[in-house]
């Protein structure tokens, strides 16, 4: 029966290692999350490694070609404790795959979240995030004179 093992990859080469392993017919898994971030005032969706520099590989402990895996481009080697390679439970891999499939926005506020403004006259003012207003702005509900007022502000002026 095949088991999952933990590999250590060269810096930033997890995807390269995964492609090279797949070309050899070896099943591998690189855990990534799609994270929405505000970069230079724009909303962007980026894939980010859940475990930077690590990759999971599935091999038969008796007939698997461990030497070929260790010599794959992008791979530094197996994570080991003493003479044995680190095993990873199948249940953990399945849970990580489920999280990867169901995850959504990461760092941006959701509708109803409490945020703070960090610009000029509205420094440290509390607001409620309502919705995006294009790529560079968002609509917030700000309490002014005991009344909630909609206000469109630049994304860079919002702190979660």
C-alpha positions, 0 to 999 in steps of 0.5 A, a space after each residue: 500500500 502506498 504512503 505519503 512522504 514529506 519532501 523538502 524542496 529548493 526555495 520557491 521550486 515546489 511547483 517545478 518539483 511537482 511537475 517533474 514528479 508528475 512527469 515521472 508518474 509519481 503522485 504528489 501534492 503541493 498545498 496552496 491557498 488562493 489569497 485575495 490581497 490589496 497590492 498597490 490599492 488593487 484587489 488581486 488574487 494570488 496563490 500562496 504556498 500553505 507550507 513553503 518549501 514542502 511537498 507531499 509525495 505518494 510512494 510504495 514503501 517497498 517498490 517506490 523509486 526513492 532515489 529518483 524522487 531525491 534526484 528530481 529537479 527542485 527537490 532537496 530531499 526527504 524530511 527524515 528522522 534518523 534513518 526513516 523518512 517522515 510519513 504523512 497520514 492519508 487523512 491529513 492529505 485529504 483534509 488539506 485537499 478539501 481545504 484547498 477546494 473550499 477556501 475563499 478570500 483570505 485577507 480582505 474583509 467580508 461584508 459586515 466586518 469591522 475595519 478601521 480607516 487609516 487616512 488623514 481626517 478619518 484616522 482610526 475611525 471604525 467602519 463596517 465593510 459593506 462591499 467592493 467598489 471596483 478594483 481600487 475602492 470599497 464602500 464602508 458604513 461609517 457612523 457620523 452624527 449617530 447615523 450610518 453613512 455609506 462612504 467610498 474609500 481607497 482600499 489602501 486606506 482600510 485596515 482590518 
